[in-house]
Amino acid sequence: GVMEDKNYREMLSILAPICNTMFVGTANNPRALPSQAIYDIARSLNINSIDAIRIHDAVVIAVQSNQPVLIVGSFYIAEEAADTLLNMGIVV
């Protein structure tokens, strides 16, 4: 997830070389860019992506993928991700 007023295309370009799969979701914030838009941009940059709709679901799917997981974004996204991880019994 990312806020609409940020340079998300550049952010995704930076992540592209290190990302096997990007699990995207919309942050629970009125300024959040919809996950579909993030997904579309990621795909245009040849990033294998999964639109999980919500941050919570993106985190769950990413953890279940058994791949290394890097969570990036604002404090809003970090808080949602950390809450999800804690609810899954994963200490952050």
PEGIVEN-V216506 format. One record per residue. N is the residue number from 1. RES is the residue in one small letter. D_FIRST is the distance of its C-alpha to the first C-alpha in whole Angstrom. Layout:
n: (N | N)
res: (RES | RES)
d_first: (D_FIRST | D_FIRST)
This chain:
n: (1 | 2 | 3 | 4 | 5 | 6 | 7 | 8 | 9 | 10 | 11 | 12 | 13 | 14 | 15 | 16 | 17 | 18 | 19 | 20 | 21 | 22 | 23 | 24 | 25 | 26 | 27 | 28 | 29 | 30 | 31 | 32 | 33 | 34 | 35 | 36 | 37 | 38 | 39 | 40 | 41 | 42 | 43 | 44 | 45 | 46 | 47 | 48 | 49 | 50 | 51 | 52 | 53 | 54 | 55 | 56 | 57 | 58 | 59 | 60 | 61 | 62 | 63 | 64 | 65 | 66 | 67 | 68 | 69 | 70 | 71 | 72 | 73 | 74 | 75 | 76 | 77 | 78 | 79 | 80 | 81 | 82 | 83 | 84 | 85 | 86 | 87 | 88 | 89 | 90 | 91 | 92)
res: (g | v | m | e | d | k | n | y | r | e | m | l | s | i | l | a | p | i | c | n | t | m | f | v | g | t | a | n | n | p | r | a | l | p | s | q | a | i | y | d | i | a | r | s | l | n | i | n | s | i | d | a | i | r | i | h | d | a | v | v | i | a | v | q | s | n | q | p | v | l | i | v | g | s | f | y | i | a | e | e | a | a | d | t | l | l | n | m | g | i | v | v)
d_first: (0 | 4 | 7 | 9 | 12 | 11 | 12 | 9 | 12 | 14 | 11 | 11 | 15 | 15 | 13 | 15 | 18 | 17 | 15 | 17 | 14 | 10 | 9 | 6 | 5 | 5 | 5 | 9 | 10 | 12 | 11 | 7 | 7 | 8 | 7 | 10 | 10 | 7 | 10 | 13 | 12 | 12 | 15 | 17 | 16 | 18 | 15 | 16 | 12 | 12 | 10 | 10 | 9 | 8 | 7 | 11 | 12 | 9 | 11 | 14 | 14 | 14 | 16 | 19 | 18 | 21 | 19 | 18 | 14 | 13 | 10 | 8 | 7 | 8 | 11 | 9 | 7 | 10 | 12 | 10 | 10 | 14 | 15 | 14 | 16 | 19 | 19 | 20 | 22 | 21 | 21 | 19)
